[in-house]
Amino acid sequence: MSDYSALAPFKELEKYEEYLKIKSLYWDIGTNEFVWLDTRLLPFEEVYRRTRDYKRVAQAIKTMEIRGAPAIGVSAAYGMALAALYSKARNSEELMRDIREAYETLRSTRPTAYNLFWALDRVLNKAQETSKSGDPEKVKEAILEEAATIHVEDVRSNISIGKHGSKLIDNGDVILTHCNTGVLATSGFGTALGVIRYAWYEGKKIKVITTETRPVLQGARLNVWELKKEGIPFTLITDGMPGLVFRQGMADLAIVGADRIILTGHTANKIGTYMVALAAFDNDKPFYVAAPTSTIQKSTNPEDIVIEVRDPEEVRTVLGRYRLTLPDVDVYNPSFDITPPRYITGIITEKGVVYPPYIRNLRAILE
């Protein structure tokens, strides 16, 4: 196995160490393994998993050991790198066959997070381009370098999102957020929670209200874990409370993340986001979405957004451990909903805050 530690993106990641107090995922350059923090076990256990098998990465994405659109994209890219590095192919043609097989396996894991498809396409295109050399070792190095580049771009984008978004937060503000959009949803720093984190680092006296985020409780488990580690004051509420919270003037604005945004501004995010947006809108409070441009799909049709429907047991139980209702109750368990653009004040990206009309301004930042 070659030594890839000198690849430029790995060196660049070192520049952002001060922002990476928590590492949700990384490439172990000493062992050429992919490593991630199993988010299913938080906040009670902090367990890192590692593998050399892309199928294990696919399993981790599907079972939500790894979750959050940016984290899924970066992890899938590293999964492609594992498939290449540990392939037993004897030539470039056989190697490309193994890479395409990994591509299809990883692509089938989760249907909504656009970063997954964006990252896999980037890595596959790089592999196809490099394979023309006829040198399998060059293909392997190129794929790992592309995956690491996607990783460092995500970290850089998250920090930029935080910087732009922080300008929307005043000293003393209370920010309501829904689902986990921090380090654990990305490869470093976070999107919506990254905006909050950046404002905190600037010394702003802020407070967070986080929903519990049923049924997998990403707010009650993951936001609570991250916010406590940072020392940021917060209050946990149930998913049915945002309307009352805004009406009573307990929150000044809402900032959420996104798993997919299309050019019209329609935004797919964790189920319940639409209700938060409605509550903010009805009470004249700003509602912002924070996401990297890699989350934006060049589509103008909301029907192109596939909504993942997950296992009914997630609703019938608490994390599969405690039963909440009768075992044969019919359950509908969509993982995401779509917020129409009329309820979105602005979309915070690494290129700045995008305001309506979204179909013109989102297209402009992608050009």
C-alpha positions as CSV (number, residue, x, y, z in Angstrom):
1,M,0.0,0.0,0.0
2,S,1.4,3.4,-1.0
3,D,2.0,6.3,1.4
4,Y,-0.6,9.0,0.7
5,S,0.1,11.2,3.7
6,A,1.7,13.9,1.5
7,L,-1.4,14.5,-0.6
8,A,-2.2,18.2,-0.6
9,P,-5.7,18.1,0.9
10,F,-4.5,16.2,4.0
11,K,-1.9,19.0,4.5
12,E,-4.6,21.7,4.1
13,L,-6.8,20.0,6.7
14,E,-4.1,20.7,9.3
15,K,-4.8,24.5,8.8
16,Y,-8.3,24.1,10.2
17,E,-7.4,22.2,13.4
18,E,-8.6,25.0,15.6
19,Y,-12.1,24.6,14.2
20,L,-12.1,20.8,14.4
21,K,-12.4,20.3,18.2
22,I,-14.7,17.4,17.5
23,K,-13.9,15.1,14.6
24,S,-17.0,13.3,13.2
25,L,-15.0,11.5,10.5
26,Y,-11.5,11.4,9.0
27,W,-9.1,9.4,6.9
28,D,-6.4,7.7,9.0
29,I,-3.3,8.3,6.8
30,G,-1.3,5.9,8.9
31,T,-3.4,2.9,8.3
32,N,-5.4,4.0,5.2
33,E,-8.7,3.4,7.0
34,F,-11.8,5.5,7.1
35,V,-12.9,6.4,10.7
36,W,-16.2,7.9,11.9
37,L,-18.0,8.7,15.2
38,D,-21.1,6.4,15.5
39,T,-23.9,9.0,16.1
40,R,-26.4,6.3,17.0
41,L,-24.7,5.9,20.4
42,L,-24.5,9.6,21.4
43,P,-24.8,11.3,23.9
44,F,-24.2,8.3,26.1
45,E,-21.3,6.6,24.4
46,E,-18.5,8.1,22.1
47,V,-17.4,5.2,19.9
48,Y,-15.3,5.6,16.7
49,R,-15.6,2.9,14.0
50,R,-13.0,2.2,11.3
51,T,-12.9,0.2,8.2
52,R,-11.2,-0.7,4.9
53,D,-14.4,-1.9,3.3
54,Y,-16.6,0.4,1.3
55,K,-19.6,-1.9,2.0
56,R,-19.2,-1.1,5.7
57,V,-19.3,2.6,4.9
58,A,-22.5,2.1,2.9
59,Q,-24.0,0.2,5.9
60,A,-23.0,3.1,8.2
61,I,-24.7,5.6,6.0
62,K,-27.9,3.5,5.6
63,T,-28.2,2.8,9.4
64,M,-27.4,6.4,10.3
65,E,-24.2,5.8,12.1
66,I,-23.2,8.6,9.7
67,R,-25.9,11.1,9.0
68,G,-26.3,14.7,7.8
69,A,-26.0,15.5,4.1
70,P,-22.4,16.9,4.0
71,A,-21.1,14.0,6.2
72,I,-22.8,11.5,4.0
73,G,-21.2,13.0,0.9
74,V,-17.7,13.0,2.3
75,S,-18.1,9.5,3.7
76,A,-19.3,8.1,0.4
77,A,-16.3,9.7,-1.3
78,Y,-14.0,8.0,1.1
79,G,-15.9,4.8,0.6
80,M,-15.1,5.0,-3.1
81,A,-11.4,5.5,-2.2
82,L,-11.5,2.3,0.0
83,A,-13.0,0.4,-3.0
84,A,-10.1,1.5,-5.2
85,L,-7.3,1.1,-2.7
86,Y,-8.3,-2.4,-1.6
87,S,-9.4,-3.7,-5.0
88,K,-7.6,-6.8,-6.2
89,A,-7.9,-5.6,-9.8
90,R,-4.9,-6.4,-12.0
91,N,-5.4,-3.5,-14.5
92,S,-7.3,-0.3,-14.9
93,E,-10.3,-1.9,-16.6
94,E,-10.9,-4.3,-13.7
95,L,-10.3,-1.5,-11.2
96,M,-12.9,0.7,-12.9
97,R,-15.4,-2.2,-12.7
98,D,-14.8,-2.4,-8.9
99,I,-15.2,1.3,-8.6
100,R,-18.5,1.4,-10.5
101,E,-19.8,-1.4,-8.3
102,A,-18.9,0.6,-5.2
103,Y,-20.5,3.7,-6.8
104,E,-23.8,1.9,-7.2
105,T,-23.7,0.4,-3.7
106,L,-23.1,3.7,-2.0
107,R,-25.5,5.5,-4.2
108,S,-28.4,3.3,-3.1
109,T,-27.9,4.0,0.6
110,R,-30.1,7.1,1.1
111,P,-32.3,8.9,-1.5
112,T,-32.7,12.5,-0.3
113,A,-29.3,13.9,0.7
114,Y,-28.1,15.5,-2.6
115,N,-24.4,15.7,-1.4
116,L,-24.3,11.9,-1.7
117,F,-24.8,11.9,-5.4
118,W,-22.8,15.1,-6.0
119,A,-19.7,13.6,-4.2
120,L,-20.0,10.1,-5.8
121,D,-20.3,11.7,-9.3
122,R,-17.2,13.8,-8.7
123,V,-15.1,10.8,-7.6
124,L,-16.3,8.6,-10.4
125,N,-15.6,11.3,-13.0
126,K,-12.1,11.7,-11.5
127,A,-11.5,7.9,-11.7
128,Q,-12.7,7.7,-15.3
129,E,-10.5,10.6,-16.3
130,T,-7.4,9.2,-14.6
131,S,-8.0,5.6,-15.9
132,K,-7.1,6.8,-19.4
133,S,-3.5,6.7,-18.2
134,G,-3.8,2.9,-17.9
135,D,-2.0,3.0,-14.5
136,P,-4.1,1.6,-11.7
137,E,-1.9,3.2,-9.0
138,K,-2.6,6.7,-10.5
139,V,-6.3,6.0,-10.4
140,K,-6.1,5.0,-6.7
141,E,-4.2,8.1,-5.7
142,A,-6.4,10.4,-7.8
143,I,-9.6,9.0,-6.1
144,L,-8.2,9.3,-2.6
145,E,-7.0,12.8,-3.4
146,E,-10.5,13.7,-4.7
147,A,-12.2,12.3,-1.7
148,A,-9.9,14.3,0.6
149,T,-10.4,17.4,-1.5
150,I,-14.2,17.0,-1.0
151,H,-13.5,16.7,2.8
152,V,-11.4,19.8,3.0
153,E,-13.8,21.7,0.8
154,D,-16.6,20.8,3.2
155,V,-14.7,22.0,6.2
156,R,-13.8,25.2,4.5
157,S,-17.4,25.8,3.3
158,N,-18.7,25.2,6.8
159,I,-16.4,27.8,8.3
160,S,-17.4,30.3,5.6
161,I,-21.1,29.5,6.2
162,G,-20.5,30.2,9.8
163,K,-18.8,33.5,9.1
164,H,-21.6,34.8,6.7
165,G,-24.4,33.5,8.9
166,S,-23.0,35.0,12.1
167,K,-23.7,38.5,10.7
168,L,-27.4,37.7,10.9
169,I,-27.2,37.0,14.7
170,D,-27.2,39.9,17.1
171,N,-25.7,39.9,20.6
172,G,-28.3,38.5,22.9
173,D,-30.3,36.6,20.3
174,V,-32.0,33.3,21.0
175,I,-31.9,31.0,17.9
176,L,-34.3,28.1,17.4
177,T,-32.9,25.1,15.4
178,H,-34.3,21.8,14.3
179,C,-32.3,18.6,13.9
180,N,-28.5,18.3,14.2
181,T,-26.5,20.4,11.8
182,G,-23.2,20.6,13.6
183,V,-20.0,18.8,13.4
184,L,-21.9,15.5,13.5
185,A,-23.8,16.2,10.3
186,T,-20.7,17.4,8.4
187,S,-17.0,16.6,8.3
188,G,-16.2,19.6,10.5
189,F,-17.7,22.7,12.2
190,G,-21.3,22.4,10.9
191,T,-23.9,24.4,8.9
192,A,-26.7,25.8,10.9
193,L,-25.1,24.9,14.2
194,G,-21.8,26.1,12.6
195,V,-23.4,29.6,12.2
196,I,-24.3,29.5,15.9
197,R,-20.9,28.2,16.8
198,Y,-19.2,31.0,14.9
199,A,-21.3,33.7,16.6
200,W,-20.4,32.2,19.9
201,Y,-16.7,32.2,19.0
202,E,-17.1,35.9,18.2
203,G,-18.2,36.5,21.8
204,K,-21.9,37.1,21.1
205,K,-24.0,36.2,24.2
206,I,-26.5,33.9,22.5
207,K,-28.7,31.1,23.5
208,V,-30.1,28.1,21.5
209,I,-33.5,26.4,21.6
210,T,-33.3,23.0,20.0
211,T,-36.2,20.7,19.2
212,E,-35.9,17.1,20.2
213,T,-36.3,16.0,16.6
214,R,-38.4,12.9,16.6
215,P,-38.3,10.1,15.9
216,V,-34.5,9.6,16.0
217,L,-33.9,12.5,18.4
218,Q,-31.0,14.2,16.7
219,G,-31.7,17.3,18.7
220,A,-32.2,15.7,22.1
221,R,-29.1,13.5,21.6
222,L,-26.7,15.2,19.2
223,N,-27.4,18.9,19.5
224,V,-27.4,18.6,23.3
225,W,-24.0,16.7,23.1
226,E,-22.4,19.3,20.8
227,L,-23.8,22.4,22.6
228,K,-22.7,21.1,26.0
229,K,-19.2,20.5,24.7
230,E,-19.0,24.1,23.4
231,G,-20.5,25.5,26.5
232,I,-23.3,27.3,24.5
233,P,-26.4,27.9,26.6
234,F,-29.5,26.0,25.3
235,T,-33.0,24.8,26.1
236,L,-34.4,21.5,24.8
237,I,-38.1,21.5,23.6
238,T,-40.4,19.0,22.0
239,D,-41.2,19.1,18.3
240,G,-44.7,20.5,18.9
241,M,-43.5,23.6,20.8
242,P,-41.9,26.0,18.2
243,G,-45.3,27.8,17.5
244,L,-45.7,28.7,21.1
245,V,-42.0,29.5,21.6
246,F,-42.2,32.1,18.7
247,R,-45.6,33.4,19.8
248,Q,-44.3,34.1,23.3
249,G,-41.2,35.9,22.0
250,M,-38.8,33.3,23.3
251,A,-36.9,33.0,20.1
252,D,-35.6,35.7,17.7
253,L,-35.0,33.6,14.6
254,A,-34.7,30.1,13.3
255,I,-31.7,28.6,11.5
256,V,-31.9,25.1,10.1
257,G,-29.9,22.9,7.7
258,A,-30.8,21.2,4.4
259,D,-30.4,17.8,2.8
260,R,-31.4,19.1,-0.7
261,I,-32.2,22.5,-2.1
262,I,-33.4,23.1,-5.7
263,L,-33.1,26.4,-7.7
264,T,-36.6,27.5,-6.7
265,G,-35.6,27.5,-3.1
266,H,-37.7,24.5,-2.1
267,T,-35.7,22.9,0.7
268,A,-35.8,19.3,2.0
269,N,-34.8,19.0,5.6
270,K,-35.6,16.8,8.6
271,I,-39.3,16.1,9.1
272,G,-40.8,19.0,11.1
273,T,-38.8,21.7,9.5
274,Y,-41.8,22.9,7.4
275,M,-43.7,23.4,10.7
276,V,-40.9,25.4,12.2
277,A,-40.9,27.6,9.1
278,L,-44.7,28.1,9.3
279,A,-44.4,29.0,13.0
280,A,-41.6,31.5,12.3
281,F,-43.5,33.1,9.4
282,D,-46.7,33.5,11.3
283,N,-44.9,35.3,14.1
284,D,-42.8,37.5,11.8
285,K,-39.5,35.9,12.7
286,P,-36.7,35.2,10.2
287,F,-36.2,31.6,9.1
288,Y,-32.9,30.8,7.5
289,V,-31.5,27.7,5.9
290,A,-27.7,27.1,6.1
291,A,-26.1,24.7,3.6
292,P,-23.1,24.4,1.3
293,T,-23.6,24.8,-2.5
294,S,-23.0,21.1,-2.8
295,T,-26.5,20.6,-1.4
296,I,-28.1,22.6,-4.3
297,Q,-29.5,20.5,-7.1
298,K,-29.9,22.2,-10.5
299,S,-33.6,21.5,-10.7
300,T,-36.7,23.7,-10.7
301,N,-39.1,20.9,-10.0
302,P,-39.9,20.0,-6.4
303,E,-41.1,16.6,-7.5
304,D,-37.4,15.8,-8.2
305,I,-36.8,15.7,-4.4
306,V,-37.2,12.1,-3.2
307,I,-38.5,11.9,0.3
308,E,-37.0,8.9,2.2
309,V,-39.5,6.8,4.2
310,R,-37.9,4.9,7.0
311,D,-38.7,1.9,9.2
312,P,-42.0,2.3,11.2
313,E,-40.2,0.9,14.3
314,E,-38.4,4.3,14.6
315,V,-41.8,5.8,15.5
316,R,-43.2,2.9,17.5
317,T,-40.2,2.9,19.8
318,V,-37.6,5.2,21.3
319,L,-34.4,4.3,19.5
320,G,-35.6,0.7,19.2
321,R,-35.3,0.3,23.0
322,Y,-38.6,1.4,24.5
323,R,-42.0,0.7,23.0
324,L,-44.3,3.7,22.8
325,T,-47.4,2.1,21.3
326,L,-48.9,-1.2,20.2
327,P,-46.6,-3.2,17.9
328,D,-49.1,-3.4,15.0
329,V,-50.0,0.3,14.8
330,D,-49.8,1.6,11.2
331,V,-47.1,4.2,10.9
332,Y,-46.0,6.7,8.3
333,N,-42.4,7.7,8.8
334,P,-41.0,10.1,6.2
335,S,-37.5,11.3,7.2
336,F,-37.8,14.7,5.5
337,D,-40.3,17.4,4.5
338,I,-40.1,20.2,1.9
339,T,-40.3,23.9,3.0
340,P,-41.6,26.2,0.2
341,P,-39.4,29.2,-0.6
342,R,-42.0,31.8,0.5
343,Y,-41.3,30.9,4.1
344,I,-37.5,31.1,3.8
345,T,-35.9,34.5,4.6
346,G,-32.5,33.6,3.2
347,I,-30.2,30.7,2.4
348,I,-26.8,30.9,4.0
349,T,-24.0,29.4,1.8
350,E,-20.2,29.5,1.7
351,K,-20.6,32.2,-1.0
352,G,-22.8,34.4,1.1
353,V,-26.5,34.8,2.0
354,V,-28.8,34.2,-0.9
355,Y,-32.2,36.1,-0.8
356,P,-35.2,35.8,-3.1
357,P,-35.8,35.5,-6.0
358,Y,-34.1,32.2,-5.4
359,I,-34.4,30.9,-8.9
360,R,-32.2,33.7,-10.2
361,N,-29.9,34.1,-7.2
362,L,-29.2,30.5,-6.5
363,R,-28.5,29.9,-10.2
364,A,-26.1,32.9,-10.1
365,I,-23.9,31.5,-7.2
366,L,-23.6,28.1,-9.0
367,E,-22.2,29.7,-12.2
